[in-house]
Amino acid sequence: MVQSREELVKWSLQKAEEYFSAASSNFEADRLYPAAEEIFRAVETALEALLYYYGIKKIEYPGKEKKFTGRLALQFLIRDNLVNANKLSRNVHNRYLEVASALHQAGYTQGKTFSKSEVKEYLKFAEDVLTLVKSIVGV
């Protein structure tokens, strides 16, 4: 089990890099839907590393009756602890939500595919987010 905040940050960034690498491989092999999924994971995990860097210990968010966990909690934490605290630009956050929304909608649309240009844009965005997070955390 990861013990320190620094280890959580490093572990998350390593996972984000792995997801990005898988996304790149899938893109090159014209497996666009799996590439889009891996891109989303890379961005999400890089932003999770940034949350850990700024002191978040667990990905959970208080609710009225029970705590939110998982992706919904992550989105709330990113909004409250990164965007609203001016540690992440609103443009990056909006783009993250755009990618998340596109992938989420595709999961409910039979036969949904992504265009090569769309996935290429997402891949560039993921690379930019990874570079941004690495520059902030000093890795």
LUMTOR-629666 format. One line per 5 residues: number of its first residue (from 1); their letters; for each residue x negated, y negated, z negated of N, C-alpha, C. Coordinates in nm, 4 decimals, always signed. Each point is the difference from the previous one (the first is absolute). Layout:
<atoms>
NUM = A = X:Y:Z:X:Y:Z:X:Y:Z ~ ...;
</atoms>
This chain:
<atoms>
1 = MVQSR = -0.0838:+0.1185:+0.0000:+0.0838:-0.1185:+0.0000:-0.0879:-0.1244:+0.0000 ~ +0.0427:-0.0986:+0.0742:-0.0728:-0.1260:+0.0073:+0.0123:-0.0713:-0.1333 ~ -0.1123:-0.0494:-0.0514:-0.0024:-0.0554:-0.1347:+0.0064:-0.1522:-0.0048 ~ -0.0717:-0.0696:+0.0837:-0.0104:-0.1451:-0.0129:+0.0673:-0.0718:+0.1163 ~ +0.0192:-0.1282:-0.0199:+0.0593:-0.0835:+0.1043:-0.0882:+0.0022:+0.1241;
6 = EELVK = -0.1313:-0.0088:-0.0183:-0.0929:+0.0018:+0.1127:+0.0102:+0.1314:+0.0782 ~ +0.0140:+0.1098:-0.0723:+0.0143:+0.1298:+0.0666:+0.1312:+0.0078:+0.0772 ~ +0.1067:-0.0571:-0.0553:+0.1286:-0.0032:+0.0705:-0.0109:-0.0799:+0.1295 ~ -0.0677:-0.1131:-0.0066:-0.0187:-0.0836:+0.1183:-0.0788:+0.0761:+0.1061 ~ -0.1119:+0.0608:-0.0397:-0.0839:+0.0748:+0.0942:+0.0748:+0.1191:+0.0587;
11 = WSLQK = +0.0719:+0.0720:-0.0853:+0.0754:+0.1162:+0.0469:+0.1066:-0.0432:+0.1011 ~ +0.0722:-0.1070:-0.0297:+0.1045:-0.0489:+0.0904:-0.0590:-0.0458:+0.1331 ~ -0.1104:-0.0709:-0.0057:-0.0624:-0.0449:+0.1250:-0.0515:+0.1174:+0.0829 ~ -0.0534:+0.1012:-0.0674:-0.0454:+0.1193:+0.0718:+0.1184:+0.0672:+0.0694 ~ +0.1129:+0.0120:-0.0710:+0.1198:+0.0598:+0.0604:+0.0492:-0.0850:+0.1166;
16 = AEEYF = -0.0010:-0.1315:-0.0156:+0.0426:-0.0899:+0.1080:-0.0878:+0.0191:+0.1234 ~ -0.1308:+0.0143:-0.0217:-0.0926:+0.0251:+0.1116:+0.0320:+0.1326:+0.0689 ~ +0.0305:+0.1024:-0.0793:+0.0352:+0.1309:+0.0569:+0.1273:-0.0103:+0.0835 ~ +0.0998:-0.0703:-0.0514:+0.1240:-0.0188:+0.0755:-0.0258:-0.0783:+0.1293 ~ -0.0845:-0.1026:-0.0096:-0.0316:-0.0794:+0.1177:-0.0721:+0.0845:+0.1047;
21 = SAASS = -0.0924:+0.0820:-0.0455:-0.0730:+0.0883:+0.0915:+0.0958:+0.0979:+0.0687 ~ +0.0928:+0.0567:-0.0771:+0.0992:+0.0914:+0.0581:+0.0895:-0.0735:+0.0993 ~ +0.0362:-0.1227:-0.0335:+0.0828:-0.0801:+0.0907:-0.0736:-0.0248:+0.1313 ~ -0.1272:-0.0344:-0.0096:-0.0805:-0.0252:+0.1200:-0.0101:+0.1248:+0.0864 ~ -0.0219:+0.1140:-0.0635:-0.0085:+0.1263:+0.0743:+0.1322:+0.0337:+0.0684;
26 = NFEAD = +0.1089:-0.0171:-0.0722:+0.1318:+0.0255:+0.0581:+0.0288:-0.0958:+0.1148 ~ -0.0383:-0.1253:-0.0149:+0.0203:-0.0991:+0.1061:-0.0765:+0.0397:+0.1253 ~ -0.1263:+0.0373:-0.0181:-0.0832:+0.0399:+0.1143:+0.0556:+0.1242:+0.0702 ~ +0.0675:+0.0855:-0.0741:+0.0580:+0.1219:+0.0571:+0.1450:-0.0216:+0.0464 ~ +0.0442:-0.1257:+0.0019:+0.1361:-0.0357:+0.0415:+0.1089:+0.0626:-0.0864;
31 = RLYPA = -0.0326:+0.0263:-0.1252:+0.1011:+0.0448:-0.0966:+0.0424:-0.1259:-0.0764 ~ +0.0905:-0.0759:+0.0606:+0.0293:-0.1349:-0.0479:+0.0831:-0.0025:-0.1280 ~ +0.0962:+0.0893:-0.0125:+0.0801:+0.0002:-0.1231:-0.0853:+0.0385:-0.1213 ~ -0.0779:+0.1081:+0.0076:-0.0892:+0.0296:-0.1138:-0.1009:-0.1123:-0.0247 ~ -0.0461:-0.0652:+0.1046:-0.0928:-0.1122:-0.0176:+0.0677:-0.1124:-0.0778;
36 = AEEIF = +0.1246:-0.0308:+0.0349:+0.0740:-0.1053:-0.0702:+0.0173:+0.0348:-0.1477 ~ +0.0297:+0.1263:-0.0291:+0.0144:+0.0416:-0.1399:-0.1311:-0.0181:-0.0774 ~ -0.1108:+0.0390:+0.0608:-0.1298:-0.0113:-0.0661:-0.0425:-0.1469:-0.0147 ~ +0.0367:-0.0819:+0.0965:-0.0282:-0.1433:-0.0104:+0.0709:-0.0571:-0.1213 ~ +0.1267:+0.0345:-0.0145:+0.0775:-0.0496:-0.1139:-0.0632:+0.0463:-0.1314;
41 = RAVET = -0.0402:+0.1252:-0.0060:-0.0649:+0.0513:-0.1213:-0.1300:-0.0747:-0.0288 ~ -0.0760:-0.0295:+0.1043:-0.1264:-0.0718:-0.0182:+0.0239:-0.1390:-0.0573 ~ +0.0962:-0.0712:+0.0561:+0.0305:-0.1350:-0.0485:+0.0515:+0.0059:-0.1426 ~ +0.0937:+0.0890:-0.0242:+0.0601:+0.0134:-0.1321:-0.1056:+0.0339:-0.1061 ~ -0.0891:+0.0910:+0.0309:-0.1013:+0.0429:-0.0957:-0.1061:-0.1090:-0.0215;
46 = ALEAL = -0.0319:-0.0755:+0.1042:-0.0926:-0.1124:-0.0163:+0.0604:-0.1059:-0.0919 ~ +0.1290:-0.0277:+0.0170:+0.0665:-0.0977:-0.0867:+0.0127:+0.0529:-0.1430 ~ +0.0152:+0.1304:-0.0126:+0.0012:+0.0619:-0.1327:-0.1356:-0.0208:-0.0682 ~ -0.1089:+0.0134:+0.0758:-0.1339:-0.0244:-0.0548:-0.0118:-0.1434:-0.0497 ~ +0.0591:-0.0921:+0.0739:-0.0040:-0.1403:-0.0407:+0.0780:-0.0219:-0.1295;
51 = LYYYG = +0.1111:+0.0685:-0.0138:+0.0753:-0.0078:-0.1262:-0.0839:+0.0506:-0.1167 ~ -0.0664:+0.1136:+0.0199:-0.0854:+0.0543:-0.1059:-0.1125:-0.0985:-0.0329 ~ -0.0564:-0.0602:+0.1033:-0.1080:-0.0962:-0.0198:+0.0450:-0.1157:-0.0895 ~ +0.1243:-0.0436:+0.0192:+0.0528:-0.1108:-0.0789:+0.0650:+0.0435:-0.1305 ~ -0.0184:+0.1267:-0.0382:+0.0376:+0.0419:-0.1344:+0.1238:+0.0858:-0.0153;
56 = IKKIE = +0.0705:+0.0308:+0.1074:+0.1160:+0.0894:-0.0110:-0.0521:+0.1394:-0.0329 ~ +0.0612:+0.0630:-0.0992:-0.0478:+0.1321:-0.0424:+0.0812:+0.1148:+0.0598 ~ +0.1285:-0.0236:+0.0260:+0.0883:+0.1029:+0.0545:+0.0926:-0.0636:+0.1027 ~ +0.0349:+0.0785:+0.1009:+0.0938:-0.0473:+0.1003:+0.1411:+0.0323:-0.0496 ~ +0.0502:-0.0915:-0.0827:+0.1372:+0.0095:-0.0486:+0.0503:-0.1406:-0.0272;
61 = YPGKE = +0.1310:-0.0163:+0.0120:+0.0607:-0.1318:-0.0122:+0.1249:+0.0136:-0.0859 ~ +0.0177:-0.0895:-0.0968:+0.1161:+0.0150:-0.0891:+0.1313:-0.0237:+0.0719 ~ +0.0968:+0.0814:-0.0317:+0.1356:-0.0166:+0.0511:+0.0957:-0.0140:-0.1162 ~ +0.1265:-0.0237:+0.0282:+0.0979:-0.0164:-0.1076:+0.0197:+0.1286:-0.0789 ~ +0.0063:+0.1122:+0.0708:+0.0281:+0.1271:-0.0677:-0.1206:+0.0935:-0.0055;
66 = KKFTG = -0.0850:-0.0058:+0.1012:-0.1210:+0.0826:+0.0010:-0.1056:-0.0694:+0.0834 ~ -0.1256:+0.0435:-0.0162:-0.1098:-0.0596:+0.0741:+0.0020:+0.0480:+0.1444 ~ -0.0314:-0.0916:+0.0918:-0.0202:+0.0366:+0.1391:-0.1420:+0.0524:+0.0138 ~ -0.0180:+0.1020:+0.0834:-0.1329:+0.0523:+0.0301:-0.0106:+0.0171:+0.1511 ~ -0.1169:+0.0327:+0.0454:-0.0189:+0.0266:+0.1419:-0.0043:-0.1257:+0.0843;
71 = RLALQ = +0.0424:+0.0139:+0.1254:-0.0129:-0.1092:+0.0973:+0.0799:-0.1238:-0.0360 ~ +0.1179:+0.0169:-0.0537:+0.0798:-0.1161:-0.0372:-0.0702:-0.0787:-0.1105 ~ -0.0499:+0.0694:-0.0991:-0.0751:-0.0668:-0.1072:-0.1228:-0.0690:+0.0571 ~ -0.0686:+0.0666:+0.0911:-0.1194:-0.0581:+0.0615:+0.0345:-0.1306:+0.0718 ~ +0.1098:+0.0001:+0.0746:+0.0408:-0.1216:+0.0705:+0.0311:-0.1133:-0.0976;
76 = FLIRD = +0.0684:+0.0300:-0.1092:+0.0300:-0.1021:-0.1008:-0.1275:-0.0519:-0.0653 ~ -0.0917:+0.0914:-0.0322:-0.1262:-0.0399:-0.0637:-0.0847:-0.0870:+0.0930 ~ -0.0023:+0.0357:+0.1275:-0.0750:-0.0801:+0.0970:+0.0590:-0.1404:+0.0070 ~ +0.1321:-0.0073:+0.0069:+0.0668:-0.1305:+0.0060:-0.0301:-0.0829:-0.1248 ~ +0.0198:+0.0592:-0.1165:-0.0117:-0.0751:-0.1251:-0.1439:-0.0292:-0.0409;
81 = NLVNA = -0.0896:+0.0966:+0.0170:-0.1361:-0.0130:-0.0523:-0.1035:-0.0463:+0.1017 ~ +0.0319:+0.0096:+0.1264:-0.0951:-0.0443:+0.1008:+0.0505:-0.1222:+0.0763 ~ +0.1185:+0.0095:+0.0566:+0.0521:-0.1104:+0.0815:+0.0402:-0.1186:-0.0865 ~ +0.0838:+0.0232:-0.0996:+0.0455:-0.1102:-0.0848:-0.1121:-0.0600:-0.0849 ~ -0.1070:+0.0744:-0.0205:-0.1163:-0.0501:-0.0745:-0.1058:-0.0585:+0.0939;
86 = NKLSR = +0.0347:-0.0129:+0.1277:-0.0901:-0.0569:+0.1020:-0.1315:+0.0763:+0.0145 ~ +0.0053:+0.1313:-0.0174:-0.1178:+0.0843:+0.0190:+0.0048:+0.0719:+0.1350 ~ +0.1166:-0.0071:+0.0647:+0.0208:+0.0589:+0.1323:+0.0932:-0.0937:+0.0754 ~ -0.0328:-0.0269:+0.1248:+0.0821:-0.0953:+0.0752:+0.1382:+0.0592:+0.0304 ~ +0.0952:-0.0879:+0.0088:+0.1359:+0.0393:+0.0347:+0.0041:+0.0609:+0.1403;
91 = NVHNR = -0.0872:-0.0464:+0.0896:-0.0043:+0.0559:+0.1356:-0.0400:+0.1471:-0.0008 ~ -0.1005:+0.0339:-0.0795:-0.0429:+0.1407:-0.0110:+0.1132:+0.0824:-0.0603 ~ +0.0632:-0.0521:-0.1027:+0.1106:+0.0706:-0.0640:+0.1156:+0.0209:+0.0978 ~ +0.0356:-0.1026:+0.0746:+0.1103:+0.0122:+0.0964:-0.0318:+0.1025:+0.1080 ~ -0.1241:+0.0014:+0.0454:-0.0404:+0.0978:+0.1016:+0.0052:+0.1421:-0.0571;
96 = YLEVA = -0.0446:+0.0153:-0.1241:+0.0083:+0.1301:-0.0686:+0.1449:+0.0478:-0.0042 ~ +0.0916:-0.0891:-0.0378:+0.1416:+0.0378:-0.0065:+0.0562:+0.0300:+0.1385 ~ -0.0493:-0.0687:+0.1007:+0.0433:+0.0255:+0.1377:-0.0391:+0.1412:+0.0439 ~ -0.1245:+0.0358:-0.0279:-0.0480:+0.1350:+0.0348:+0.0783:+0.1047:-0.0795 ~ +0.0203:-0.0249:-0.1282:+0.0759:+0.0929:-0.0841:+0.1411:+0.0176:+0.0520;
101 = SALHQ = +0.0629:-0.1095:+0.0374:+0.1375:+0.0043:+0.0504:+0.0089:+0.0775:+0.1317 ~ -0.0947:-0.0257:+0.0904:+0.0002:+0.0707:+0.1287:-0.0137:+0.1500:-0.0196 ~ -0.0886:+0.0403:-0.0887:-0.0203:+0.1422:-0.0248:+0.1213:+0.0608:-0.0701 ~ +0.0558:-0.0723:-0.0954:+0.1174:+0.0481:-0.0719:+0.1184:+0.0188:+0.0958 ~ +0.0229:-0.0978:+0.0854:+0.1100:+0.0101:+0.0956:-0.0228:+0.1140:+0.0988;
106 = AGYTQ = -0.1240:+0.0193:+0.0396:-0.0313:+0.1080:+0.0939:+0.0308:+0.1360:-0.0601 ~ -0.0151:+0.0122:-0.1301:+0.0301:+0.1259:-0.0668:+0.1470:+0.0377:+0.0066 ~ +0.0849:-0.0993:+0.0225:+0.1442:+0.0238:+0.0075:+0.0541:-0.0066:+0.1423 ~ -0.0877:-0.0164:+0.0972:+0.0410:-0.0112:+0.1392:-0.0509:+0.1208:+0.0764 ~ +0.0912:+0.0835:+0.0429:-0.0385:+0.1205:+0.0723:-0.0703:-0.0381:+0.1299;
111 = GKTFS = -0.1134:+0.0608:+0.0228:-0.0751:-0.0219:+0.1224:-0.0772:-0.1303:+0.0041 ~ -0.0119:-0.0689:-0.1113:-0.0730:-0.1273:-0.0038:-0.1470:+0.0230:+0.0288 ~ -0.0526:-0.0819:+0.0863:-0.1417:+0.0011:+0.0304:-0.0544:-0.1415:-0.0156 ~ -0.1290:-0.0100:-0.0125:-0.0664:-0.1286:-0.0056:-0.0789:-0.0178:+0.1295 ~ -0.0055:-0.1221:+0.0495:-0.0805:-0.0259:+0.1194:-0.1472:-0.0060:-0.0397;
116 = KSEVK = -0.0847:+0.0251:+0.0970:-0.1442:-0.0031:-0.0258:-0.0431:-0.1400:-0.0442 ~ +0.0550:-0.1025:+0.0623:-0.0382:-0.1371:-0.0369:+0.0462:-0.0349:-0.1417 ~ +0.1174:+0.0500:-0.0387:+0.0517:-0.0240:-0.1351:-0.0908:+0.0644:-0.1048 ~ -0.0374:+0.1232:+0.0233:-0.0860:+0.0716:-0.0941:-0.1395:-0.0621:-0.0016 ~ -0.0464:-0.0463:+0.1154:-0.1307:-0.0666:+0.0047:+0.0015:-0.1265:-0.0866;
121 = EYLKF = +0.1090:-0.0756:+0.0043:+0.0133:-0.1189:-0.0854:-0.0003:+0.0392:-0.1474 ~ +0.0721:+0.1060:-0.0337:+0.0039:+0.0479:-0.1383:-0.1389:+0.0444:-0.0457 ~ -0.0733:+0.0661:+0.0894:-0.1346:+0.0467:-0.0328:-0.0917:-0.1192:-0.0280 ~ +0.0103:-0.1035:+0.0803:-0.0796:-0.1214:-0.0225:+0.0376:-0.0644:-0.1328 ~ +0.1287:-0.0027:-0.0311:+0.0455:-0.0551:-0.1271:-0.0584:+0.0794:-0.1167;
126 = AEDVL = +0.0044:+0.1321:+0.0085:-0.0552:+0.0845:-0.1065:-0.1488:-0.0259:-0.0187 ~ -0.0712:-0.0132:+0.1092:-0.1435:-0.0288:-0.0081:-0.0237:-0.1355:-0.0677 ~ +0.0818:-0.0990:+0.0354:-0.0126:-0.1329:-0.0614:+0.0282:+0.0049:-0.1503 ~ +0.1016:+0.0770:-0.0397:+0.0334:+0.0116:-0.1424:-0.1130:+0.0692:-0.0754 ~ -0.0538:+0.1073:+0.0565:-0.1122:+0.0691:-0.0647:-0.1196:-0.0936:-0.0157;
131 = TLVKS = -0.0303:-0.0770:+0.1027:-0.1109:-0.0946:-0.0073:+0.0259:-0.1058:-0.1058 ~ +0.1214:-0.0517:-0.0042:+0.0372:-0.1009:-0.0992:-0.0152:+0.0537:-0.1423 ~ +0.0563:+0.1175:-0.0241:-0.0053:+0.0576:-0.1352:-0.1445:+0.0282:-0.0410 ~ -0.0786:+0.0558:+0.0911:-0.1412:+0.0274:-0.0313:-0.0752:-0.1287:-0.0332 ~ +0.0313:-0.1067:+0.0716:-0.0693:-0.1262:-0.0274:+0.0401:-0.0569:-0.1363;
136 = IVGV = +0.1231:+0.0214:-0.0401:+0.0462:-0.0491:-0.1298:-0.0606:+0.0808:-0.1151 ~ +0.0016:+0.1321:+0.0141:-0.0471:+0.0843:-0.1099:-0.1517:+0.0172:+0.0000 ~ -0.0652:-0.0432:+0.1070:-0.1460:+0.0052:+0.0039:-0.0573:+0.1361:+0.0317 ~ +0.0706:+0.0754:+0.0808:-0.0495:+0.1333:+0.0394:-0.0556:-0.0063:+0.1399;
</atoms>
